[in-house]
């Protein structure tokens, strides 16, 4: 499933790495594409959308569906 999230506090490569680690802790095969200028991530994962959103919040990144 593809999930697109707006992540307002994502501003650098470190943020992208943190988000990637958080998602891949749920689904090691997940693919994450980050668009820093618009602060959005597209995530292809088998994990539930609520679980992904919660993992990002736990990593320190508030997010909403984009």
JONORQUI-V436339 format. One line per field, one symbol per residue. psi: psi as a letter, one per 20 degrees, with the letter a starting at -180 (. if undefined). Layout:
psi=???
This chain:
psi=qpppqpnhjoirhggggggggggihhohjqppppnghilqqppoqiqqghhgghhgghijoqqqp.
